[in-house]
Amino acid sequence: MAVCGASTAATSKLDLLVGITHYKHNWQPLLSFNTRRYWIPPHRRITGRNAFRVRSLVDKLELTTDASPPNEVKTSTWNWRGYSIRYQCSGTTGPALILVHGFGANSDHWRKNLPVLADLHRVYAIDLIGYGYSDKPDPRKLQVDHFYTFETWGSQLNDFCREIVKDEVFFVCNSIGGLVGLQAAVMDPRICKGIILFNISLRMLHVKKQPWYGRPLIKSFQNLLRNTALGKFFFNAVATSESVRNILCQCYYDTSQVTDELVKIILEPGLEPGAAEVFLEFICYSGGPLPEELLPLVKCPVLVGWGDKDPWEPIDLGKAYAQFDSVKDFVVLPNVGHCPQDEAPHLVNPLITSFVAQHAPPATTLQPE
C-alpha cells in the first residue's frame, strides 16, 4: 500500500486542483476580504467553558459506539427525469435519513455510517447526478449555462424523498453536499425535518467572495479549463490512484484512514465516461447559493459538526455559522479533517443518532402534490 506524503511529479498539479475545487486556506488572504460576514456574536462563540462542554460531548459520544453486526445494505437504481440514479439503503424502521456526499465522492463514502445508523433508522445514501455510479450527462449538450448546480441536486433530493422514501426525512451532508441539503430544504420545507452538516463547503471561490480585482483572473482560468484541452489534460493527470491518495491525505488528519479501499471508491467512478465534463463544469460554477444565504431561510433545526483539522474549510470561518437561529448546535470534532463521516464514524454516528432522536416528528407519509 502506498503511503501518504510521497513526493510525486504531480504534486504541483494536485495543489492546484485542491485550491480550485476545495478553496484551500492559502486562497483566503486573497478572497476573504469581507470580515463582517464571519463575525460571531459573543453569545454564540464556542470558546472557554462552552468549548470544553462541546468536546466533552464528543468524548461521551465516542464511548457509546455500538459494536453490533452491521445491517445489510442494498443497492438499487432510480429513474429520475430519464437518468439512472444509484442509491443504497438499509434499515426498516425509524426516522428516514438521506446521506449526501461531497464533491468527487459518492454514496460509498458513507459505508461506515449507513449500516450502523440502520439499527434505529431507515437510511438512504444517494449518488448525486454526475457523481458515483449515477448518470453523467454532458452539460454542453443540455443547452443550459450550468446543469450541475445546487438547484438541480436539491430537486433530485426532494424528488427522491417523494418517490422513493415517501416520508419526511433528515438530511445528513458532507462538504458541498451540505449546500445540496440546505437548498433542498429551502425549495420544499415540508420534506426536511432536520439537517446535519459536516464541514460544509464555505465556497470561498464564489463570485460574491472574490475581490473585484481577482474576478477576471479567476474567470479566465476557469474558462481556460472548461473550454480548452488543458482541462481534460489536467483531469487526466490527477485521475490516478497516486494523485487521489495524495489529495485524500491532505484532507484526512488521520491518514491511516486513507486506505486502498477508499482510493478505489473515489477513483473508479471518476474514470467513467462523462466524469471529466462534470468535474470541469463544477469547478467553473462560481454562482449559486452560499451557506450564509440559505441558513436564514431554513425552517428546520440544523446541527453543524466540524473536524477542527480541516485544511480546506477552516473551522475558524465555519464557526460563524453558529450565529444563525436555525443552527441549534455547533459541535467541534477534535483531530478530524474534512470528511468526518469516514475518518471518525465513531464520533459521527452517535452524534447523528442523538440529533435525530431529539428532533424526529411522529411518523408521517408524504402526500402527492
Beta strands, then each sheet from edge to edge (+ up, - down):
strand 1: 74-80
strand 2: 83-90
strand 3: 96-100
strand 4: 122-126
strand 5: 169-174
strand 6: 192-198
strand 7: 302-307
strand 8: 327-333
sheet 1: 1+ 2- 4+ 3+ 5+ 6+ 7+ 8+
end
